[in-house]
Amino acid sequence: MKRIHVKEIDETKESLLMGSKRINLNYYPICPNPELTVGVGRHSDVSTLTILLQDDIGGLYVRGNNGSWVHVPPVSGSLVINVGDALQIMSNGRYKSIEHRVIASGSKNRISVPIFVNPRPCDMIGPFSEVLAGGEKALYKQVLYSDYVKHFFRKAHDGKNTIEFAKI
């Protein structure tokens, strides 16, 4: 099990981990030719964590280790939890954000409700000092979270390439 050795959550870390929250309500109408469209293109979330409630239609895919797309079948009453880029940066890569996409359905409308847990826009994110305390080299620089988010929206749906913005 990968650990980041954070033993106490003070106000600063609380803000970094969950200083702001946003809820989206996503509606994907039926698409007669779903292979010709994408509900949401490939990306990783900029959040610390994303908590997703999805309906029973399906359509969420994650990038597998071999580069293929793996369907995440909906399970009634369950939540999908994604690690986001902010947590990857703060954990110095110990926790990895997941590249994912959404494909429209050819037979039913789809609804999903993601809750994004983020640092505040004014927070600086970078590897936690506890992660680097043992001499581990920082893989990511300190970056203003709002700058990271702006970079993401300039290059949205660019897979996991957004994280390169924070690499040293």
C-alpha positions as CSV (number, residue, x, y, z in Angstrom):
1,M,0.0,0.0,0.0
2,K,1.4,3.4,-1.0
3,R,1.4,6.0,1.8
4,I,2.0,9.6,1.9
5,H,2.9,9.7,5.6
6,V,0.6,12.6,6.4
7,K,-0.2,12.1,10.1
8,E,-2.2,15.3,10.8
9,I,-4.6,17.3,8.7
10,D,-4.2,20.9,9.7
11,E,-6.1,23.8,8.1
12,T,-3.6,24.1,5.3
13,K,-3.8,20.5,4.3
14,E,-7.6,20.4,4.7
15,S,-7.8,23.3,2.2
16,L,-5.4,21.6,-0.2
17,L,-7.3,18.3,0.0
18,M,-10.9,19.6,0.0
19,G,-11.0,23.4,0.1
20,S,-13.7,23.6,-2.6
21,K,-16.3,21.3,-4.0
22,R,-18.3,21.4,-7.2
23,I,-21.3,19.2,-8.3
24,N,-22.1,18.7,-11.9
25,L,-25.3,17.2,-13.3
26,N,-24.4,15.6,-16.6
27,Y,-27.0,14.6,-19.2
28,Y,-26.0,12.6,-22.3
29,P,-28.9,12.3,-24.7
30,I,-29.4,9.2,-26.9
31,C,-27.1,9.2,-29.8
32,P,-28.2,7.1,-32.8
33,N,-24.6,6.6,-33.8
34,P,-22.6,6.6,-30.5
35,E,-19.4,5.5,-32.3
36,L,-19.5,8.9,-34.1
37,T,-19.5,10.9,-30.9
38,V,-18.0,11.2,-27.5
39,G,-20.0,12.2,-24.4
40,V,-16.8,13.6,-22.7
41,G,-13.3,13.2,-24.3
42,R,-10.4,11.5,-22.7
43,H,-9.0,13.3,-19.7
44,S,-8.0,13.0,-16.1
45,D,-9.8,15.2,-13.5
46,V,-8.0,18.2,-12.0
47,S,-9.5,17.5,-8.6
48,T,-8.1,15.9,-5.5
49,L,-10.9,13.3,-5.7
50,T,-14.0,12.8,-7.9
51,I,-17.0,11.0,-6.4
52,L,-19.3,9.8,-9.2
53,L,-22.9,8.6,-9.0
54,Q,-23.8,7.1,-12.3
55,D,-27.1,5.7,-13.5
56,D,-27.6,2.2,-14.8
57,I,-26.8,3.0,-18.4
58,G,-23.0,2.8,-18.4
59,G,-20.7,4.6,-20.7
60,L,-17.7,5.4,-18.4
61,Y,-14.4,4.0,-19.6
62,V,-11.0,4.1,-18.0
63,R,-7.6,3.7,-19.7
64,G,-6.2,0.2,-18.8
65,N,-2.5,-0.5,-18.2
66,N,-2.1,-1.8,-21.7
67,G,-3.6,1.4,-23.2
68,S,-7.0,-0.1,-24.0
69,W,-10.3,1.3,-22.8
70,V,-12.0,-0.6,-20.0
71,H,-15.8,-0.2,-19.4
72,V,-16.7,0.6,-15.8
73,P,-20.0,-1.2,-15.4
74,P,-22.5,0.7,-13.2
75,V,-23.3,-1.0,-9.9
76,S,-26.7,0.0,-8.4
77,G,-26.2,2.1,-5.3
78,S,-22.4,2.4,-5.6
79,L,-20.1,5.4,-6.1
80,V,-17.0,5.5,-8.3
81,I,-14.1,7.3,-6.7
82,N,-11.4,8.7,-9.0
83,V,-8.1,10.1,-7.9
84,G,-7.5,13.4,-9.6
85,D,-4.4,15.3,-10.8
86,A,-4.2,17.4,-7.6
87,L,-3.8,14.3,-5.4
88,Q,-1.2,12.8,-7.9
89,I,0.8,16.0,-7.5
90,M,0.5,16.2,-3.7
91,S,1.4,12.6,-3.3
92,N,4.4,13.0,-5.7
93,G,2.9,10.4,-8.0
94,R,2.2,7.7,-5.4
95,Y,-1.5,8.0,-6.2
96,K,-2.2,8.3,-9.9
97,S,-5.1,10.1,-11.5
98,I,-7.0,8.0,-14.0
99,E,-7.5,8.8,-17.6
100,H,-11.2,8.3,-18.5
101,R,-13.9,9.2,-21.1
102,V,-17.6,8.9,-21.5
103,I,-19.3,7.3,-24.5
104,A,-22.9,8.2,-25.4
105,S,-25.5,5.5,-25.5
106,G,-27.3,4.5,-28.7
107,S,-30.5,3.4,-26.9
108,K,-31.0,5.4,-23.7
109,N,-30.3,8.8,-22.2
110,R,-27.6,8.8,-19.5
111,I,-27.2,10.9,-16.4
112,S,-24.2,11.1,-14.1
113,V,-23.5,13.3,-11.0
114,P,-19.8,13.9,-10.3
115,I,-18.8,15.7,-7.1
116,F,-15.3,17.2,-7.6
117,V,-13.3,17.8,-4.4
118,N,-10.6,20.3,-5.1
119,P,-8.0,22.7,-3.5
120,R,-9.2,26.3,-3.5
121,P,-8.2,28.3,-6.5
122,C,-5.7,30.4,-4.4
123,D,-3.9,27.3,-3.0
124,M,-0.4,26.3,-4.1
125,I,-0.2,22.6,-4.8
126,G,3.0,20.5,-4.9
127,P,4.3,17.4,-3.2
128,F,3.6,17.2,0.5
129,S,6.7,17.8,2.7
130,E,6.0,14.4,4.4
131,V,6.2,12.6,1.1
132,L,9.6,14.1,0.5
133,A,10.9,13.8,4.1
134,G,12.8,10.6,3.4
135,G,14.8,12.2,0.6
136,E,12.5,11.4,-2.3
137,K,13.0,13.7,-5.2
138,A,10.1,16.0,-6.1
139,L,8.5,15.1,-9.4
140,Y,6.2,18.1,-9.4
141,K,6.7,21.8,-8.8
142,Q,4.6,24.1,-6.6
143,V,1.9,25.5,-8.8
144,L,-1.1,27.8,-8.2
145,Y,-4.2,25.6,-8.4
146,S,-6.1,28.1,-10.5
147,D,-3.2,28.2,-13.0
148,Y,-3.4,24.4,-13.2
149,V,-7.1,24.5,-13.8
150,K,-6.8,27.2,-16.5
151,H,-4.1,25.1,-18.2
152,F,-6.5,22.1,-18.1
153,F,-9.4,24.0,-19.8
154,R,-7.0,25.3,-22.5
155,K,-6.1,21.7,-23.3
156,A,-9.2,19.9,-22.0
157,H,-9.7,16.3,-23.2
158,D,-6.0,15.9,-23.9
159,G,-5.7,12.7,-22.0
160,K,-3.2,12.9,-19.1
161,N,-1.0,15.4,-20.8
162,T,-2.3,18.2,-18.5
163,I,-0.2,16.9,-15.6
164,E,2.9,17.7,-17.6
165,F,2.2,21.4,-16.7
166,A,3.2,20.6,-13.1
167,K,6.2,18.3,-13.7
168,I,9.7,19.5,-12.9
